[in-house]
Amino acid sequence: MAKRIKKTKIKAAVPQAGVAGAPKRFPSWFTNRRWVAWGLFALSFLLYANTLTHDYTLDDAIVIYNNMFVEDGVSGIPGILTKDTFFGFFKEEGKASLVAGGRYRPLSLVLFALEVQLFGKTPFVGHLFNALFYGLTTVMLYLLLLRLFRPGQGQGRAFFIALAAGLLFAVHPIHTEVVANIKGRDEILALLGSLAALYYSLRAYQENKPRLNIAVGLVFFLGLMSKENAITFLAVAPLAYYFFTKASLGPIVRQAVPFLAAAVVFLVIRFAVLGFGLSEPTMEMMNNPFVKLEGNQYVPFTAGERLATVFYTLGKYIQLLVFPYVLTHDYYPRQIGVMDFGDWGAWLSLVAYVALLVYALRKLPKKDPVSFAILYYLVTLSIVSNLLFPVGTHMAERLLFMPSVGYCLLLAILGYRWAASRAPKGKEPAWRQFRPVLAVLAIVALAYGVRTVLRNPVWKDNYTLFTTDIKYSPNSAKLRNAVGGELVTQSLAVQDPSRKQAMLSQAIEHLQQALRIHPNYKNAYLLLGNAYNYLQEYEKSIEAYEKALALDPDYADARRNLGITYKDAGKFYGEQKGDLNRAIRYLEQAREIMPNEYEVLRLLGVAHGIRGDRVEAMEYFTLATQADPGNARGWYDLGTAHYNLGNNSLGDQYRQKAYELEPSLRVQAPTNVEE
């Protein structure tokens, strides 16, 4: 009797719609584009499902809830399209271009405006769309890689590389800043538009459908309108044709035309809105990290310091791609210090990048896919590297979003080569050769995915984000300042006096650390003044505001808060300390800053009245009613002042006006302010 043949657990793949020529001896799911695409989409979305209940954080204020154009919904779209991206937040010319070159990234703001129009200002909607767009980006990467590696030229190779790279991209923790922060949608859309443009370009070429080039130009233009770094695909697209097709120079140039046309249109619009050229970098350290303090003046880094610092950060990028355990949203000065080539980290990074470039160029004639992965990484990183022009910060995890595709692709290619090395010579690896590679891939993906899920809750709100990341960026003046400011803000809602005082004291410590790092940090002095004001340490508060104004005499917030502190100090010393002379001195200083402030004038009237200066009291109450004619209490006090001067008819007249404005004031009251 013939032996019964044991059935294999792996079913032979049956050719199906969308899976032409599916390879034998591979599981059906492995070669089913639709199943894998939906799986990658679901995974990408679910990894960020725990962000859906989060609040707005970080720069969401600039692009959403404090942006006057976005707040206006659909009617604000013309302003979004015709102004610098930051204009809607700063609301005045000049401030919007604090970072060299300005910013023109209108597409994400247009989408935010539409969301506000349809759903109101709700962070849930913003987080939901970020997760959805991220899922689409992962799917587009998978489909593009199938186009590049073409299953017809190696079934296992194409499906494995596309799956592995897509999976690693979906789970990589370096992407949390982009997806968990709603503002990061500009990065997502820029990459999505760029990948889609290359995908449709390859379809147009491989399927002989030139009309698809219209879609190429359109989606690439949308990517550029999301963020300027999409322009690096002007180099990536021709490289992709060189490495993965047999196209000669002529067809490559023709296929690059839609990319170039979209870029030209974008640049014309950008220059029309922002002007030509790059503005000179500011000498403010928070907007130009390549300045240092010498004496009491900021000067630029030397050429050696700048280059060493840039390469040090580029080395940090490699570290974060390979081992993304310690993550932070802030790498501002001096979290990244002033480096020189005496620092081994700068040299190590320089050697690593030179080695990558040399390898990529040596393998270029052989069209080695590893060379393409490296060149993709270097090209897309170049525009945010600070080598070509300053980007406003030393580094940021969000800036690795587009370049990370190159890293994920590199690992996928190396994984395939490992599987191929286990196959018989000259043959494609079978499923059994992929099993150990897939096991390692699963372990790496699991580790990355867990880190992503655990990192997301840090982005719940500003307080959580700032107080968590300060542990990993203790030398960042910006983050110290942010933690201090957030502690001050949160303390205002605290009812327990001892806890409020503890939070304000902690805020002061952070702000003082910010000033130690960045002695000319005017915003830190402003927040320090606020904290001391709430602690009723008015002299220290005044000193902090005056230092801010010494740095910037036109600093309106500091001047306004200084006036408020003078007023609060006057009220404190008058009402709680009984020191009328000191109270009046502070109130007069408040009046110099806020000459028409009702409460300042009223308090001056009260203080002079109590001191027995009845004429001065009457004059100040008169000024108070002129400053706020609708305030019933002002007219009541003016009536009282006239009673004290013996002008009873005027006293009655002004009291009657007060009663008309506020009937509840019609009660038995003292006839003079001294009582």
Secondary structure as the mmCIF struct_conf table of DSSP 4:
data_model
#
loop_
_struct_conf.conf_type_id
_struct_conf.id
_struct_conf.beg_label_comp_id
_struct_conf.beg_label_asym_id
_struct_conf.beg_label_seq_id
_struct_conf.end_label_comp_id
_struct_conf.end_label_asym_id
_struct_conf.end_label_seq_id
HELX_LH_PP_P HELX_LH_PP_P1 ALA A 2 THR A 8
BEND BEND1 LYS A 9 ILE A 10
HELX_LH_PP_P HELX_LH_PP_P2 LYS A 11 PRO A 15
STRN STRN1 GLN A 16 GLN A 16
TURN_TY1_P TURN_TY1_P1 ALA A 17 GLY A 18
STRN STRN2 VAL A 19 VAL A 19
TURN_TY1_P TURN_TY1_P2 ALA A 20 GLY A 21
HELX_LH_PP_P HELX_LH_PP_P3 ALA A 22 PRO A 23
TURN_TY1_P TURN_TY1_P3 LYS A 24 ARG A 25
BEND BEND2 PHE A 26 PHE A 26
HELX_RH_3T_P HELX_RH_3T_P1 SER A 28 THR A 31
HELX_RH_AL_P HELX_RH_AL_P1 ARG A 33 LEU A 47
TURN_TY1_P TURN_TY1_P4 TYR A 48 TYR A 48
HELX_RH_3T_P HELX_RH_3T_P2 ALA A 49 THR A 51
TURN_TY1_P TURN_TY1_P5 LEU A 52 THR A 53
TURN_TY1_P TURN_TY1_P6 LEU A 58 ASP A 59
HELX_RH_AL_P HELX_RH_AL_P2 ASP A 60 ASP A 60
HELX_RH_PI_P HELX_RH_PI_P1 ALA A 61 TYR A 65
TURN_TY1_P TURN_TY1_P7 ASN A 66 ASN A 66
HELX_RH_AL_P HELX_RH_AL_P3 MET A 68 GLU A 71
TURN_TY1_P TURN_TY1_P8 ASP A 72 ASP A 72
HELX_RH_3T_P HELX_RH_3T_P3 GLY A 73 GLY A 76
HELX_RH_AL_P HELX_RH_AL_P4 ILE A 77 THR A 82
BEND BEND3 LYS A 83 LYS A 83
TURN_TY1_P TURN_TY1_P9 THR A 85 PHE A 86
HELX_RH_AL_P HELX_RH_AL_P5 PHE A 87 PHE A 90
BEND BEND4 GLU A 92 GLU A 92
TURN_TY1_P TURN_TY1_P10 GLU A 93 GLY A 94
HELX_RH_3T_P HELX_RH_3T_P4 LYS A 95 SER A 97
BEND BEND5 VAL A 99 VAL A 99
TURN_TY1_P TURN_TY1_P11 ALA A 100 GLY A 101
HELX_RH_AL_P HELX_RH_AL_P6 PRO A 106 PHE A 119
BEND BEND6 LYS A 121 LYS A 121
HELX_RH_AL_P HELX_RH_AL_P7 PRO A 123 PHE A 149
HELX_RH_3T_P HELX_RH_3T_P5 PRO A 151 GLN A 153
HELX_RH_AL_P HELX_RH_AL_P8 GLN A 155 VAL A 171
HELX_RH_3T_P HELX_RH_3T_P6 PRO A 173 HIS A 175
HELX_RH_AL_P HELX_RH_AL_P9 THR A 176 ALA A 180
BEND BEND7 ASN A 181 ASN A 181
HELX_RH_3T_P HELX_RH_3T_P7 ILE A 182 GLY A 184
HELX_RH_AL_P HELX_RH_AL_P10 ARG A 185 GLN A 206
TURN_TY1_P TURN_TY1_P12 GLU A 207 ASN A 208
TURN_TY1_P TURN_TY1_P13 PRO A 210 ARG A 211
HELX_RH_AL_P HELX_RH_AL_P11 LEU A 212 SER A 226
HELX_RH_3T_P HELX_RH_3T_P8 GLU A 228 THR A 232
HELX_RH_AL_P HELX_RH_AL_P12 PHE A 233 PHE A 244
BEND BEND8 THR A 245 THR A 245
HELX_RH_AL_P HELX_RH_AL_P13 LEU A 249 LEU A 274
BEND BEND9 PHE A 276 GLY A 277
HELX_LH_PP_P HELX_LH_PP_P4 SER A 279 THR A 282
BEND BEND10 MET A 283 MET A 283
TURN_TY1_P TURN_TY1_P14 MET A 285 ASN A 287
BEND BEND11 PRO A 289 PHE A 290
STRN STRN3 VAL A 291 GLU A 294
TURN_TY1_P TURN_TY1_P15 GLY A 295 ASN A 296
STRN STRN4 GLN A 297 PRO A 300
HELX_LH_PP_P HELX_LH_PP_P5 PHE A 301 THR A 302
HELX_RH_AL_P HELX_RH_AL_P14 ALA A 303 VAL A 322
BEND BEND12 VAL A 326 VAL A 326
BEND BEND13 HIS A 329 HIS A 329
TURN_TY1_P TURN_TY1_P16 PRO A 333 ARG A 334
BEND BEND14 GLN A 335 ILE A 336
TURN_TY1_P TURN_TY1_P17 PHE A 341 GLY A 342
BEND BEND15 ASP A 343 ASP A 343
HELX_RH_AL_P HELX_RH_AL_P15 TRP A 344 ARG A 362
BEND BEND16 LYS A 363 LYS A 363
TURN_TY1_P TURN_TY1_P18 LEU A 364 LYS A 367
HELX_RH_AL_P HELX_RH_AL_P16 PRO A 369 SER A 382
TURN_TY1_P TURN_TY1_P19 ILE A 383 VAL A 384
BEND BEND17 SER A 385 PHE A 389
BEND BEND18 GLY A 392 HIS A 394
HELX_RH_3T_P HELX_RH_3T_P9 GLU A 397 LEU A 400
TURN_TY1_P TURN_TY1_P20 PHE A 401 PRO A 403
HELX_RH_AL_P HELX_RH_AL_P17 SER A 404 SER A 421
TURN_TY1_P TURN_TY1_P21 ARG A 422 ARG A 422
BEND BEND19 ALA A 423 ALA A 423
HELX_LH_PP_P HELX_LH_PP_P6 PRO A 424 PRO A 424
TURN_TY1_P TURN_TY1_P22 LYS A 425 GLY A 426
BEND BEND20 LYS A 427 LYS A 427
HELX_RH_AL_P HELX_RH_AL_P18 TRP A 431 ARG A 455
HELX_RH_3T_P HELX_RH_3T_P10 ASN A 456 TRP A 459
BEND BEND21 LYS A 460 ASP A 461
HELX_RH_AL_P HELX_RH_AL_P19 ASN A 462 ASP A 469
TURN_TY1_P TURN_TY1_P23 ILE A 470 TYR A 472
TURN_TY1_P TURN_TY1_P24 PRO A 474 ASN A 475
HELX_RH_AL_P HELX_RH_AL_P20 ALA A 477 SER A 491
TURN_TY1_P TURN_TY1_P25 LEU A 492 ALA A 493
HELX_RH_AL_P HELX_RH_AL_P21 PRO A 497 ILE A 517
TURN_TY1_P TURN_TY1_P26 PRO A 519 ASN A 520
HELX_RH_AL_P HELX_RH_AL_P22 LYS A 522 TYR A 534
TURN_TY1_P TURN_TY1_P27 LEU A 535 GLN A 536
HELX_RH_AL_P HELX_RH_AL_P23 TYR A 538 LEU A 551
TURN_TY1_P TURN_TY1_P28 PRO A 553 ASP A 554
HELX_RH_AL_P HELX_RH_AL_P24 ALA A 556 GLU A 575
TURN_TY1_P TURN_TY1_P29 GLN A 576 GLN A 576
BEND BEND22 LYS A 577 LYS A 577
HELX_RH_AL_P HELX_RH_AL_P25 LEU A 580 ILE A 593
TURN_TY1_P TURN_TY1_P30 PRO A 595 ASN A 596
HELX_RH_AL_P HELX_RH_AL_P26 TYR A 598 ARG A 611
TURN_TY1_P TURN_TY1_P31 GLY A 612 GLY A 612
HELX_RH_AL_P HELX_RH_AL_P27 ARG A 614 ALA A 627
TURN_TY1_P TURN_TY1_P32 PRO A 629 GLY A 630
HELX_RH_AL_P HELX_RH_AL_P28 ALA A 632 ASN A 644
TURN_TY1_P TURN_TY1_P33 LEU A 645 GLY A 646
HELX_RH_AL_P HELX_RH_AL_P29 ASN A 648 LEU A 661
HELX_RH_3T_P HELX_RH_3T_P11 PRO A 663 LEU A 665
BEND BEND23 VAL A 667 VAL A 667
BEND BEND24 THR A 671 ASN A 672
TURN_TY1_P TURN_TY1_P34 VAL A 673 GLU A 674
#
